[in-house]
Amino acid sequence: MSYSKFIKNDAEVRRLVTQFKANSLDDMLLSIGYGKAAADDITAALKSREGPVASAPPPELREGKLQQLARRLTGKDQSGIRVSGEDDVLVRFAKCCNPLPGDPIVGFITRGRGVTVHRRQCMKTFDMDPERRIDVTWDTKAKINRPVQLRVTTTGSPSLLAVISQVFSAQKLSINEANCRAGDDGRACNTFTFTVSDLNQLKMVMREITKISGVVDVERA
């Protein structure tokens, strides 16, 4: 437990103050400074209260009954994410960066919504409370598919769409949605929404599209 969390926990402060026979938190800290109390003893007392790593996540991070039912019926992990080693935690993926299996990720505890998973390079994570950060990893045993978008800039040739579609077909991927917008500069901005199993599959699609003559730029949206 960090010091900032400790001083906000009134019950824990009172417990330690009483245990070390101090009148207040300030008195207890002063006794450490004067050498009357050992900082290691207080740290040990605090850790003993925390106890070993819990066998189950706290209630605010656990799956709801619907998620648990879906897991039992399908026999599949619905998120593919392990939170501090646990795989039965309520997880949602941030829409701002849309992480895929294989992306470096970080989790943040949210009130009433479990853990939100972001890509590590997502700019929004820099504005979040570091106290709410939690270790998350991809569960390599889980087989999940995640939606993703590619933004493909091309010359204005309509035939390029057919060629790009062939790349998706070759990778056995279905385009869920395609938005194409022609610009005044003679180029077209095409956004494709589809589902992939991991980051490697996305990179393969991007490499193949980049090879097409007339494709100016390919980027993850």
Phi, psi and omega per residue, in radians:
M1 nan 2.273 3.123
S2 -1.291 2.809 -3.136
Y3 -1.083 -0.687 -3.127
S4 -1.100 -0.621 3.092
K5 -1.276 -0.680 -3.095
F6 -1.054 -0.834 -3.059
I7 -1.225 -0.274 3.091
K8 -1.534 -0.197 -3.120
N9 -1.671 1.584 -3.035
D10 -1.024 -0.704 -3.103
A11 -1.128 -0.713 -3.126
E12 -1.230 -0.648 3.095
V13 -1.099 -0.807 -3.133
R14 -1.086 -0.681 -3.125
R15 -1.084 -0.816 -3.108
L16 -1.235 -0.678 3.116
V17 -1.054 -0.755 3.123
T18 -1.177 -0.751 -3.100
Q19 -1.066 -0.637 -3.102
F20 -1.744 0.280 2.985
K21 0.956 0.791 3.085
A22 -1.882 2.797 3.137
N23 -1.463 -0.439 -3.103
S24 -2.790 3.022 3.094
L25 -1.085 -0.711 3.133
D26 -1.074 -0.721 3.126
D27 -1.105 -0.689 -3.138
M28 -1.137 -0.719 3.127
L29 -1.168 -0.652 3.103
L30 -1.142 -0.645 3.130
S31 -1.135 -0.545 3.054
I32 -1.197 -0.777 -3.125
G33 -1.099 -0.600 -3.137
Y34 -1.503 -0.036 3.122
G35 1.438 0.147 3.139
K36 -1.369 -0.408 3.094
A37 -2.298 2.514 -3.120
A38 -1.545 2.247 3.125
A39 -1.047 -0.589 -3.140
D40 -1.123 -0.624 3.139
D41 -1.149 -0.721 -3.137
I42 -1.205 -0.717 3.100
T43 -1.076 -0.737 3.133
A44 -1.106 -0.689 3.134
A45 -1.139 -0.664 3.124
L46 -1.178 -0.753 -3.130
K47 -1.174 -0.618 -3.133
S48 -1.131 -0.521 3.108
R49 -1.234 -0.644 -3.139
E50 -1.213 -0.588 3.077
G51 1.273 -3.090 3.140
P52 -1.219 2.945 3.134
V53 -1.027 2.250 -3.087
A54 -1.112 2.583 3.138
S55 -1.377 -0.226 3.109
A56 -2.433 2.609 -3.139
P57 -1.208 2.780 3.126
P58 -1.089 2.719 -3.043
P59 -0.939 -0.633 -3.070
E60 -1.220 -0.236 -3.137
L61 -1.879 -0.079 -3.054
R62 -1.339 2.771 3.075
E63 -1.122 2.636 2.988
G64 -1.385 2.980 -3.096
K65 -1.121 -0.573 3.129
L66 -1.147 -0.740 3.115
Q67 -1.125 -0.699 3.122
Q68 -1.134 -0.681 3.115
L69 -1.127 -0.745 3.121
A70 -1.075 -0.670 3.127
R71 -1.114 -0.755 -3.121
R72 -1.176 -0.691 -3.087
L73 -1.248 -0.679 -3.078
T74 -1.624 -0.362 -3.087
G75 1.234 0.328 -3.077
K76 -2.184 2.609 2.995
D77 -1.290 2.175 -3.039
Q78 -1.368 -0.345 -3.094
S79 -1.957 -0.602 -3.075
G80 1.324 0.309 -3.094
I81 -2.087 2.416 3.003
R82 -1.936 2.246 -3.120
V83 -1.844 1.944 -3.084
S84 0.857 0.720 3.086
G85 1.567 -0.198 -3.123
E86 -1.672 2.518 3.141
D87 -2.006 0.147 -3.140
D88 -2.005 0.736 -3.118
V89 -1.894 2.457 3.107
L90 -1.158 2.096 -3.049
V91 -2.283 2.490 2.976
R92 -2.389 2.680 -3.102
F93 -1.710 2.367 -3.134
A94 -1.166 2.311 3.136
K95 -1.328 -0.362 -3.086
C96 -1.188 -0.525 -3.087
C97 -2.236 -0.210 2.999
N98 0.815 1.190 -3.092
P99 -1.139 2.567 3.097
L100 -2.039 2.657 3.030
P101 -0.916 2.200 -3.065
G102 1.905 -0.411 3.056
D103 -1.240 2.421 2.941
P104 -1.101 2.290 -3.014
I105 -2.282 2.849 3.065
V106 -2.520 2.572 -3.125
G107 -1.991 2.652 3.073
F108 -2.325 2.282 3.124
I109 -1.284 2.280 3.112
T110 -2.076 2.668 -3.112
R111 -1.269 2.047 3.054
G112 1.325 0.037 -3.086
R113 -2.278 0.343 3.090
G114 1.192 -2.394 -3.094
V115 -1.938 2.265 3.059
T116 -1.723 2.248 -3.079
V117 -1.780 2.238 3.107
H118 -2.090 2.753 2.887
R119 -1.212 2.538 -3.066
R120 -1.051 -0.575 -3.085
Q121 -1.528 0.078 3.130
C122 -1.082 2.238 -3.082
M123 -1.120 -0.488 -3.094
K124 -1.182 -0.423 -3.123
T125 -1.173 -0.405 -3.129
F126 -1.250 -0.316 -3.131
D127 -1.702 0.018 -3.054
M128 -1.634 2.718 -3.120
D129 -1.155 2.040 -3.125
P130 -1.096 -0.372 3.107
E131 -1.175 -0.360 -3.121
R132 -1.649 0.010 -3.138
R133 -1.253 2.503 -3.128
I134 -2.540 2.570 -3.106
D135 -1.253 2.262 3.061
V136 -2.331 2.603 3.096
T137 -2.450 2.750 3.031
W138 -1.303 2.399 3.050
D139 -1.461 1.883 -3.045
T140 -1.160 -0.324 3.139
K141 -1.452 -0.316 -3.091
A142 -1.451 2.429 3.083
K143 -1.891 1.860 -3.122
I144 -2.266 2.758 3.055
N145 -2.101 2.429 -3.089
R146 -2.206 2.438 3.072
P147 -1.269 2.590 3.135
V148 -2.621 2.783 3.116
Q149 -2.156 2.449 3.013
L150 -2.061 2.392 3.067
R151 -1.880 2.019 -3.062
V152 -2.010 2.076 3.087
T153 -1.691 2.236 -3.082
T154 -2.318 2.944 2.920
T155 -1.220 2.965 -2.991
G156 -1.317 0.123 -3.090
S157 -1.193 2.098 -3.140
P158 -1.110 -0.469 -3.090
S159 -1.173 -0.321 -3.130
L160 -1.125 -0.534 3.141
L161 -1.089 -0.679 3.127
A162 -1.153 -0.697 3.138
V163 -1.173 -0.733 3.117
I164 -1.106 -0.696 3.136
S165 -1.078 -0.565 3.123
Q166 -1.148 -0.527 3.094
V167 -1.124 -0.784 3.113
F168 -1.096 -0.731 3.136
S169 -1.099 -0.702 -3.139
A170 -1.108 -0.554 3.122
Q171 -1.580 0.107 -3.137
K172 1.019 0.750 3.109
L173 -2.021 2.456 3.122
S174 -1.798 2.352 3.070
I175 -1.412 2.050 3.139
N176 -1.379 -0.570 -3.126
E177 -2.743 2.500 3.094
A178 -2.383 2.227 3.087
N179 -2.109 2.151 -3.090
C180 -2.121 2.296 -3.105
R181 -2.378 2.147 3.132
A182 -1.482 2.435 3.132
G183 -1.789 2.933 -3.139
D184 -1.246 -0.280 -3.105
D185 -1.535 0.122 3.138
G186 1.544 -0.043 3.099
R187 -1.730 2.868 3.110
A188 -2.221 2.451 3.086
C189 -1.849 2.046 -3.066
N190 -2.041 2.169 3.127
T191 -1.961 2.125 -3.109
F192 -1.957 2.276 3.056
T193 -1.894 2.213 -3.119
F194 -2.680 3.126 -3.064
T195 -2.079 2.340 3.111
V196 -2.233 2.856 -3.135
S197 -1.547 -0.477 -3.138
D198 -2.890 -3.140 -3.090
L199 -1.147 -0.634 -3.132
N200 -1.083 -0.693 3.122
Q201 -1.139 -0.683 3.094
L202 -1.102 -0.785 -3.125
K203 -1.086 -0.639 3.129
M204 -1.118 -0.769 3.108
V205 -1.069 -0.762 -3.123
M206 -1.104 -0.710 3.125
R207 -1.098 -0.751 -3.103
E208 -1.186 -0.671 3.128
I209 -1.195 -0.650 -3.140
T210 -1.059 -0.513 -3.109
K211 -1.266 -0.284 -3.058
I212 -1.275 2.279 3.096
S213 -1.146 2.245 -3.111
G214 1.830 -0.223 3.077
V215 -1.493 2.132 -3.076
V216 -1.595 -0.684 -3.062
D217 -2.726 2.542 3.070
V218 -2.328 2.154 3.136
E219 -2.516 2.672 3.084
R220 -1.314 2.230 -3.084
A221 -1.407 nan nan
